[in-house]
């Protein structure tokens, strides 16, 4: 097992990375403050891993909330089911909430924990690659709105993150590839040696080689932990973690939540950001081809949906947390391994990218 620390002073917490961690009850129970525990999971994960978690909590008073599985359920209505359970069972402000699932469950569970009695402790047990390398780390929680993804939320840090590599054995191939999209992002924004490693070892990741997966998760989490420690509330460098996300969120919102997995939309959005970076004169043709080729090898889409034209894209992208005074600001690449802070772009260049690569 490897342990990384997210260094945030009094809000610091460990990330545990290893195999068969769900069998180590102490990893979980040492971070629980009172006897009351609510486990939030979904209909896909519950049959696989809920009982294992409950077995570790035999000395606690435990309730469960099992939500439907899917991005389109990441709404205030379904978060309210979590509040209903907390209130119905008279949970105190010392109670703990455990989010057992992928990014949707982590975001919803964390948001509920942030809001209930103005904040109760919570623990992340991510069960997808994407959640292990990205959404479970850093304290971003929230839900979607029909007009914009993740526009309702809070920064709220967990007590710990338990990334059990063993659970990835039940992850389907599409979800695995979606997680790899976020792994590639870290190489692009700040770790060029990691990007090269991914080029050399991608097939090992797709084949679920345990050593390769563990290395990719650890290096991704280390990158994110360093960024979050430097800029918890996204006032500066943390914004670079959103490479491709403004485009990607527009795809998810415009096509309907769940039509594209988050990682699939981010893969497309990152290719669009690379193309726009080339139009700005920062990336070469060879750089962009290298980026697109890696996403394709990861079995990810790279072309935006035909149903979204440039005007619709711009309308959707105007609802983004990085925007200022109605102006779209994007994370772009100065080179492979170096991202910009949010920058405004000339509309003509943006439209050209939205109309297609070239």
Beta strands, then each sheet from edge to edge (+ up, - down):
strand 1: 2-6
strand 2: 13-18
strand 3: 36-42
strand 4: 61-67
strand 5: 96-101
strand 6: 121-126
strand 7: 140-145
strand 8: 148-155
strand 9: 160-164
strand 10: 329-330
strand 11: 333-335
strand 12: 338-339
strand 13: 343-344
sheet 1: 1+ 2- 9-
sheet 2: 4+ 3+ 5+ 6+
sheet 3: 7+ 8-
sheet 4: 10+ 13-
sheet 5: 11+ 12-
end
